[in-house]
Structure formats: structure tokens, C-alpha cells
């Protein structure tokens, strides 16, 4: 590949990895991430609400059957993992799983299709996979983190929550500051690991799709092979995010 071709490839990759943004510095808003995540959230709510309203006791249609399978799958995951009593956990787990799955599934859309469509109306940048944006995955993880803190304090009380952070793993009172440091790092690592795991896998996958798009005539078979591999990766990452959320909230509900 010539130098000019390399520059063209670099510009192509950079263009596809650039968000449509407004604002500056900390107050930069990624319009494409916000727009697609809200749109996909509305798709989730619309489909599930429609199925719930039209649900029949007889032989279900294909869409109703698919929705029921997802609901049953999430419900079984909650029952097997969450050991407390909280009616919020199952709906939360369902929302996280389906919403993250839909955002991840945008990775299957050919990398040039949506950006080219928006270029026709004068929009030069458009990233259509919200979970390839670290801001989105961090926002999801921080939402889970605040629920962990809320339920930890609600179930154990402030004194119980502080005691949990200071009396483990070493029981002697002289080591309470060490315990507090270790447990605080562990607590903060939970949302960070949630966010980085989801972001890293989807960003890497999208980057490879973009690289495949630069190879010319051989891109189509390579694209299908990588897309087939993502039949596993995309739902798996949604499942992992949901499962870890359930596990962390289960730990927050333990009052001993």
C-alpha cells in the first residue's frame, strides 16, 4: 500500500471512530451516542409493551414467543443469582440485557451504511454503536454503582455499610484503615470493570469491521466471517453486564 493510500485508510478509520459532538471539554455531548441509545431504548419499550398488551394464552406468535423466552431467561438468571427480595431487580436486569443487546447489535450494521446515509443530509460524523463510546458504558456502570450504594445503605444502614468496608478482610482494629482502603478500591473497581469490559470488546469489534472495510475486494467474505463471530460476542457481552449487575446487587442486599 502506498503512503497516500495509508493516509487515506487512516483518515477513513479516524472518521468512522469520531463522534458527532457539540460543546467543548467536559461539557462535550456525543449526539450520536445519546440519539441512538434513546432510540434503541424506545424500540425496546415499544416492542415489549406491544407484546404485553397483545399477549394471548393460546399458541403465541413468533414475536411473543421470542419476548417470552427472553423474559424467562432473565427471570431464571435473577432467581439463580440474586438471593435477596427486591421486585426491582428482575425488571432492571431485563432492561439492561435487552437495551445493551440492542446497542451492541448495531455493530452488525455495515460500517458505511449509516454514516453515508447521514452524509446525504449534511451530517459528517455518525457512530451508530453506542457501546463503542466509553461515556455510554461508564454511564450505565455508574447507574449500577449508585444502586449498589443505595441498597447497601438501605439494607445494612450507614453504620453497617461502613462496618463492612472496615472490618474485612482483617479482623483486628489496627488494620481497619487498611481494610477500608482495600474494600474501597474493590467497590470502585466494580463499575470501572463493567464499563471497560463492555467498551473494550465492542470498540475492538467495531474497529476490526472498519479495518475489514479498507481491504478492498476481499472485504465481503471477511465481513461475514467476523459478523458470524459476533453472533456470540454481542449477546455474551450483554449477558455478562446483566449477570455482574445482579451479582453486585445481590452482595449489596446481604445484611450479615
Secondary structure, DSSP 4 states (H G I P E B T S, - for coil): --HHHHHHHHHHHHHHT---EES-GGG-EEHHHHHHHHHHHHHHHHHHHHHHHH--SSS--HHHHHHHHHHHHHHHHHHHH--S--HHHHHHHHHHHHHHHHHHHGGGS-HHHHHHHHHTTT-------GGGSHHHHHHHHHHHHHHHHHHHHHHHHHHHHHHHHHSSS--SGGGHHHHHHHHHHHHHHHHHHHHHHHHHHHHHHHHHHHHHTTSGGGHHHHHHHHHHHHHHHHHHHHHHHHHHHHHHHHHHT---
